[in-house]
Amino acid sequence: MFTPETDHSSHYFFCNSRDYGVNCAQTDDRIRKILSHVFSSEDRPMIEAQQEMIGDADLMSLEPVFCPRQGRVLVRRRLQQLIDAEQQRQEAPPLATASPV
């Protein structure tokens, strides 16, 4: 989660939960190191590059496209279309067959 501090800096909060090794200092340390590595090698460079590209521009002046969960929405819509089509096929009366003459 980002929390702005100044025009050019933010606080970045992240957390992790688990149901294993709960009382294990070694596991705590290992996970803390993994999360720190992921932040420093992936998240931070992306955030810094984004800030460099956006600079001091007003966000809305950049005409951003907000697509939260867009992929999930499209997948759910398509799955529903497939489910509806299958249900219609199952509910349709059977095709009449010709009797042998």
C-alpha positions in Angstrom: 0.0 0.0 0.0 1.3 3.4 -1.0 1.0 6.4 1.4 2.2 9.7 -0.1 4.8 11.5 2.0 5.8 14.4 -0.3 5.4 15.1 -4.0 8.3 12.8 -4.7 8.3 10.2 -1.9 5.9 7.7 -0.5 5.7 5.1 2.2 5.3 1.6 0.9 3.7 -0.8 3.3 3.5 -4.5 2.7 2.8 -7.6 4.8 2.7 -11.3 4.7 0.8 -13.9 6.7 1.3 -17.6 7.1 0.1 -20.6 9.0 3.4 -22.4 9.3 6.5 -21.7 11.4 4.5 -19.1 13.3 6.8 -19.2 16.4 10.0 -19.8 14.5 12.6 -17.0 14.4 14.4 -18.6 11.5 11.3 -18.7 9.3 10.5 -15.0 10.3 14.0 -14.0 9.2 13.9 -16.0 6.0 10.6 -14.5 4.9 11.7 -11.0 5.9 14.7 -11.4 3.7 12.6 -12.7 0.8 10.2 -9.8 1.0 13.0 -7.3 1.3 14.7 -8.8 -1.8 11.4 -8.8 -3.8 10.8 -5.1 -2.9 14.4 -4.0 -3.7 14.7 -6.0 -6.9 11.2 -5.7 -8.4 8.8 -3.2 -6.7 11.2 -0.4 -5.9 12.8 -0.2 -9.4 9.3 -0.2 -11.0 8.0 2.5 -8.6 11.0 4.7 -9.2 10.8 4.3 -13.0 7.1 5.2 -12.9 7.8 8.3 -10.8 10.6 9.4 -13.2 8.2 9.0 -16.2 5.3 10.8 -14.5 7.4 13.5 -12.9 5.4 16.4 -11.6 2.5 15.9 -14.0 -1.0 15.9 -12.6 -2.2 12.3 -12.8 -5.5 13.1 -14.5 -3.8 15.2 -17.1 -2.1 12.0 -18.3 -5.6 10.5 -19.0 -4.9 7.2 -17.2 -7.0 4.1 -18.0 -8.2 2.6 -14.8 -8.7 -1.1 -15.2 -8.8 -2.6 -11.8 -9.3 -6.4 -12.1 -10.1 -6.0 -15.8 -8.7 -9.4 -16.7 -10.7 -11.1 -14.0 -13.9 -9.3 -15.1 -13.4 -10.4 -18.7 -12.7 -14.0 -17.7 -15.7 -14.1 -15.5 -17.9 -12.7 -18.2 -16.6 -15.2 -20.7 -17.1 -18.1 -18.3 -20.7 -17.0 -17.7 -21.3 -16.9 -21.4 -20.0 -20.5 -21.8 -22.1 -21.7 -18.8 -25.2 -20.0 -20.2 -24.7 -21.5 -23.6 -24.2 -25.0 -22.1 -27.3 -24.7 -20.0 -29.3 -23.6 -23.1 -28.1 -26.7 -25.0 -29.1 -29.0 -22.1 -32.6 -27.4 -21.8 -33.3 -27.4 -25.6 -35.7 -30.1 -26.8 -34.0 -33.0 -28.6 -33.8 -32.7 -32.3 -36.5 -34.8 -34.1 -35.1 -37.8 -35.9 -36.6 -39.2 -39.1 -38.1 -42.7 -38.8 -36.8 -45.3 -41.1 -39.2 -46.0 -44.0 
